Amino acid sequence: MSAAEQKSETKPPPPQHVAVIMDGNGRWAKLRGLPRAAGHQAGAEALRRTLRACIELGIGYLTVFAFSSENWKRPEAEVDDLMGLLRFYLKKEISHLKGRGIHLGFLGDRTGLAPDILEIMAHAERETADGKALNVTVALNYGGRDEIIRAVRTLAKECCEGQLSPEAIDEEMLAARLDTAGIPDPDLIVRTSGEQRLSNFLSWQSAYSEMVFIPVLWPDFGRADMEAAIDEYQQRDRRYGAVAVS
């Protein structure tokens, strides 16, 4: 057996679930003297490349941070551009996603979104429901703390109505009421652009996630960058609080 074959046999499997904070669209555009909207459009192309790479690399779940609950504070014109791009992307890409066996879902508070966007999201979820090649979840109008608060309110309501005893509440019950119910916690969280923080992304689910911070701006992100992040992940010793076994 060759050295390459031995290395392949001992190499850990890829992460089951990768989450990505797609950061750097604005800086990418500024460096090129372009409007921020051009950066967001280039970021959409990077997402297409990433979906393809995840399928080829054997990743089962991909979650991407598209629009946070704090992003409403950005200039109105930029928010309008982002929502317009979302409408365009979903309408254009649904048949492509369906054809590649990609299942599309969403996280976040939908009450703050326009009715037509909600209709497009629901249509996308229905059309891609049978996808098995890759489960893609888009975090839209999403904040990790807000998600936890909404889950706690649900538990509190159930307690008030006598459906649940406060003493019975545990981690599993809370997790079942999060937006990510049914989705495994991310093994790996990747953030582009060089920033090294989670920015209120998957606050509960990231408790034992490995994190890789990449200096590449999101529009320039490609398969090689994903492979580099996975290689780093595979070198980590994930002990979940236990002691390493020598």
N, C-alpha and C positions, 0 to 999 in steps of 0.2 A: 504494500500500500504506500502510495506517495505521501510526502509531507503535507501536500495540499489536501489530499483526501482525509488524512488523519485530523487536520485542523477543522475540516468541514464537519467530521463526525463529532468532535468535541465542542463545537461552537453552540452556545445556548440558543434556544429558539428566539424568534423575534418577539417583541412585546405584543400582547394580545390587543391592547388598547393604547393608542397614542393620542394625546391631546396637544393642540398647537395654538399658541397665542401668536396670531399673524400680525406682527408689529413692524412698522417701518415704511408703510406706503407713502405717508406724507413726506418723510425725509428723502425717500427715493425720488419723488417728484421734484422736490426743492433742489436737489443736487443737479437735476437736469433742466432746471428753469421751467418746469411744467406746472400746471395747476394740480392741486391735490387730487382732483377727480381722476387725472391720468394715472396717478399712483394707485388709486383704488382699482382702476381697470386692469392695470398690470398685475395687481394682487389677485384678481380673479383668474388670470392666466396661470399664476403660480399655484392656485388651488387646483386647477385642472391637472397640472403636472403632479401635484401631490396625491390626488386621488388615484391616478394611474400608478404611481410608485408604490402606494400602499397595497394595491391589489397584487402587483408583481412581487412585493416583498413578503407577502403572506400575513399582513396585518388585518385583523378582523374588525376592529372598531377605530374610527377616527372622529375626534371631536374638535371643532375649530371655533375660536372665539371671534365672531364676526362683528358684533355690535353690543357694547356693554350698556347697562342701565345708566352709567355715568356719561356715555357718549352724547346724550341729548344736550349736554352743556356746550358742545362744539358749535361753531357758526351755523346758522340755519341753512345757508347755501350748501355747506358740506354735508349736513345731515340729509338734505333733499337729494344730493347727488348719490349718497350711499343707498338710500331707499330706492332711488330710481335704478341703480345698478342691481340691487337685489331683485327688483321686479323683473328686469331684463334677463338676469342670469337664470332665475328659476324658470321663467317661461321658455327660454331658449334651450336650457340644459336638461329638462325633465326627460325627454325622449332618449337623450344620450345616456343619462344616468340609468334609466330603466334598461336600456340595451346592454349596458355593462354589468348589470346585476347589482347595482348599488341601491341600498335602502337609505332613504333620506328622512331624518327626523329633526326636531328642533327642541331647544331648551330655552327657558326664559319666560318672562311675564308677558303674555300675549295681549293683555288688556290695554297696553300702551301703543299698540300697532294699528295702522290704518286698516279698515275693513277689507280693502282689495288685496292687501298683502296677506291678511289672514286667509282669504279665499285661495290665494296662490299657494300658500304653505300647505293648507289642507289638501289641495289637489295634488301637490307634489308628494305628500305622504301617502295618499291613496294609490297614486300611479306607481310608486316604487316599493310598495308594501311587500312584494314577493322577492325583493333583491336579497341574494345570499352571498355575493362576492365580497361586499364591504358594507358595513353599517356606518353611515356618516351622520353625525349630529352637529347641527349648526346652533351655536349659542347666540341668540338674538334678543336684544333688550334683556340681557342677562346680567345678574350680579350674584356672586356666591352667597353673600350675606342675606340678600333679598330672598334667595331661594330657600335658605334655612328658615328665615322668618315665616315665609309662606307655609312651609312644612310644619313648623311649630304651631301656627294658627290652626292648621287642620287637626293636629293632635289635640289641641286645647278644645276645639269645637266638639270633637268626638268624646272627650272627657265630660264636658258640660252636658252633653246629650245622653250620658250614661252608657255610651257604647264601649268605653275604655276606662280602665283604672289608671290613674297617674303612676302608681307603683309598677305597673306592667310595662311602661314605656322603656324601650332599650334602643341600642344603636340600630338594630335591624328594622324596628318600627319607624324610626325617623327616616332612615335611608329609603324605605318603601314609599315615603311621601314626598321625596325630592323629585325634581324634574327628571333625574337620571334613573329612576326606578327601572330595574330590568337591564340596565347597562352596567358592565363591570367597571370598577374604579380604574382610572388610567394607570398603567404601569409606568408610562413615560410622558412627561410634559416637556414640550419643546417651545422655547420662546426665541423668536428672531429679533434682530436689530441690536443685540448687545445688552439690552435692559435685563436686569436680574431680579425680577419680582413677579408675583402671580397676578397682581392687579385685580383682586377679587374674583378670580377665575377658579371654579371648582373647589371652593374653600373646604368643604367637607370631604369630598372625594379624593383630594390630593394628599391625605394624611401620610400615606406611605409611597407616594409616587416618586420616581427618580426624576430629576430635573436637569435638563441640558439647555444651556444658553448659548445661542449662536450669533456671531456678530453680523451675519448676512442680513440685509434688509429683505423683508418678505417678498417683494416682487422678483428678487433674484434667487429665491429659494428653489432648489431642484432636487432631483433624486439623490445626487451625491451628498447633499447636505442631510437628507433624511437618513441615508446609509451611515453617515458619520455619527449622527445622533444615536442611532441604534447600536453601532459598534461601541460607543461609550457606555450606553445602557448595559450592554451584555458583559461589560467588564466590572460592573458594580456588584457588590455582595449584598443582596437584599435579605436582611435578617428579620425584619418586622419586629424589632425589639429583642430578639433572642441573641444568644451568644454564638459567634461563629464556630463551626465545627472544624477542627484542624485535621 
